[in-house]
Each structure stands twice: as structure tokens, then as C-alpha cells.
């Protein structure tokens, strides 16, 4: 388990602590669990955004399928 020391705006910290108290409780470790959950969601969202951007870049690239070897669909099947 890692330890991170950060500076957060007082208003954000106060609101976060109040929300944790009202939803999780006041037991030892509740604040850390809530913060871990929030960080996990943020990481997931950023990964999804990156994956979407990479997919869009792939869609923008053109792909040459070659030339058609048939004129009509019926040429593909022996009937």
C-alpha cells in the first residue's frame, strides 16, 4: 500500500470529508477507502478517454482493401 502526501483546497477537503462521513461512516480507514475509490474512478475515466482517442486516430487512417475481383455478388457463389 502506498502513501501519498498532497495539498488540497480547504473547501474541497471539507466537502469530501463530509461526504465520506455521510456515506461511508467515521470508522478508521473510511476516508482512505473513499479516496482510493475516487482515484480509481479517475484513472478508469482517463484510460477510457485515451482509448477513445486512439480508436479515433485509427479510424482516421485510410485502409486500402485492394480492388474488387467481381462485378456482381452472384459471381461469388456457384449456382
Helices and strands as residue ranges (DSSP letters): H 10-23, H 30-60, G 73-76
